[in-house]
């Protein structure tokens, strides 16, 4: 985080300094991630309860945020070899889909998806520069 000039490396501080291109990427990715999660669960939103749907939406928002962190900042190009910790954050989106597939309409599926994507997002925000190099 020091190479980005961020004095405060908390997740909230990093989010406030995101460039517009990352916010746009998260906004565009959200419906796809939510559809991916809904399809993995195999449950119609009409049949799901409100709590289930809200937890799925929360996991979708965090999953889209994880994917958006891989969009480089202006003036930075993506590195070809990402560290293992940077790759694991992206894989939490897949893990969330597997949890939803396993538990279906049970509330434990989206709860586990929220936990996994929350972990991935916090890890990715704390190690934001793991896959980027300066030009």
N, C-alpha and C positions, 0 to 999 in steps of 0.2 A: 504494500500500500504506500510505502514511502516514495517509490519511484513515480507514483501518480500525484504526489503532493498532497495527500490527504492526511491531515493532522489527526482527525477522529476517524478510526477505522471501524466503527460500529456499522451494522447492517443498515440502519436507518440513515446514517450519514452518507454511506455509499449510494443509497437510492436517491438521495436528494441531489447528488452530483452526476446522475446518469445523463448522458446526452439524449437528445430527442430521438435519435435513431434506435436506441435501445427500447425506449418507451413504445415507439411505433412497432418494433419487432414483437414486443410482448403483447401489444394490442392485436396484432395480426395473428399471432400464434394461439391466442386464447381460445377462439372457437374450434380450432383444430385439435388442441390438447383436450378440451372439454369433450369433443366428439370422440376422440380416441379413448378417453377414460369411460365415457358412457357406453361405447361399443364393447370395451373390454369387460365391463360389468355385466352386460347382457340384460340390463333392466331398463324398461321403459320409464321415462321420467313421470309418466302418468301413474305408474304403479308404485313409484318410490315415494317415501315420505318427505316432508319438508326438510327435516334434519339431514337426511341422506343426500338430498339434492344440494343443500347449502354446503355440506362438507365436500361433496364432489366439486362444486364450484370453487371452493377455497383451494382444493388440491389443483384444480385447473389453472387458477390464477398463479399459484406458486410454480407450477410446472412451466407455464409460459414465461414466468420470470427467470427460471433457470435457463431455459433455452435462449432468452434474450441476452443473458450475460455473456454468451459466446460471440455476440456481435461486437466487433472491435470498436474502440473509441476512435474518433477522428485523429488521423496522424499515426495510427498504430495498425500494424498488419498482423494477421493471425499467425502464430507459430505453428510449424508443421508437427512438432512433437509435443503434445500436451502431457503434463504430468499425470500420474495415476490419480491423484486427488481431484484434478480437474475433470477427468473422465468419469469418476465415480459420481460426481454431482449430476452429470447428465444421465447416468444410468438410474438415478433415483426416480426419474420419470417412468422408465420402463418397469422398475420395481413397483411403483404405485399402480400401474396398469395390471401387473401380475396379481397384486393384492386384491384389486377390484374384480379380476377374473375369478380368483379363488373364492372370495366371499360373496359375490353376487349382490343380492339385495339386502344382505345383512349390514347393519350399521358399522360393524367392525372393519369392513372393506374400505369405505371412505375415511374412517378414522386412521387406519394404517397408511392410506394414501396421503393424507394430510401430514402425518408424522414423517413419512419418507421425503415428500417434496419440501417440507419445512426444513428438514435437515440438509437436503441438497442445496436449497436456496441460501441458507445461512452460510454453509460451507463455501459456496461459490462467491458470495458477496465478500466474505473475509479474504478470499484468495483470488480476487478479481483479475489480477494480471498474470495468472498462472499459464495462460496460453497465448500471450501476446508479446510482441517485441517492437521496439521503436524502429522507425524508418531511418 
